[in-house]
Amino acid sequence: METRYAAGDGVLLGAGDHWVLVTDPHDDDVLDEIWAVVSRSRTATGSVTEEVLALLEKAFEGDPPALAVVDLSAGGSASLSRGHGHVRVLGADRILSLDGGADPVALVPTRRLVAGVVAASRAEIRPLAHKVAPTSAAPAVPAQAAAPGMIDGIPASILAATGPAGPPPPRPRRRDPAQASEDTGSLHDTTEPDPAFMERISEGGHTTIQSTDPGQHTGEPEDDDHDGSTVHRPGPVPHLRHGTHETVLAVSCPLGHLTSPSQPSCRVCRQRVAPQEPRRLARPTLGGLRLPTGEVVPLDRGVVLGRRPAPLEGAGDWPHLVHLPSDHTFVSRMHLHIELDGWQVLARDLDSRGGTMLTMPGRPPERMRAGEAYVLDPGASLDLAEVYEVRYEVGSAAATVSER
């Protein structure tokens, strides 16, 4: 693990896979206790995140003004933020800050920290790739002498061979942005997907927006660029019926809800979770994404929102596809991606034309940077191009999924 920090008025404590950045409590005893937890110098009764949060809630008599915690241990990859604390996800890297995730005004010099306690306002944590021991050298084998009639061991028939006649086939070219018709997003080629691929999408149990006017339903197939306000979910074909089968380490609350072992309370009912040995189980649905119509898209897998959404290349699951009305011209065809990573729900703006505003509970709105993953807290809202707002919910608020 490589950690670098920028000096500041907060406190950074960490060692190995566990790091905490917090507003200075001005109490050395509290810092000593947190250090004992993150350095594992005392027997743990729960997860690092749970114990650190309990110590700081007691020290501050409630939530600390700013707190950011990451646990990158095996099976963990958990993060927690409170107040103005912020954890930014950049691939495998984690950036902890006490400014609500705002960009620094200027580049700040950083110093490397292996482990310890320092005054800091920002930290960059980068897991190092595991080094592989070099394999023992194989015994040298003497080269065979070239056969008669061969040059450097290459047969004469191969040396005399020629390629096919005629010019080479044309190479695919990118579309000139100056000649592109009105579109959204970045200036990449926006050629339509293969029709067979789009037909497969239409069979895949995706979410799509259609008109509520009964006179418009003629029984004939409709174009994917819909103009309406309700959600229609056709029945999925069998091989696309389920999302991913990712497993997570989980504990159970008194009501039986599965939740992350790094959280002190249940993510669904908020009851305190008793200390217990985590079990590896199939990941449950992580809440829902509530649309402006009041309908909820279950987060049992990823979600792609836009005027012409499609599964992302290289995605590990078949996402819900939320088709937004075509008259939202500042909403891109591929605008926003919601993905699941362990117990975390991440949002990523797909380099959209109109952008996405993220509002976390208790924080001012911020404009998402294109391509960057943001960890969502329950209650977070996402405003696509300031015309279409969705909200991440858990518990009973996300339990009802409208069926129309």
Disulfide bonds with the S-S distance in Angstrom:
none
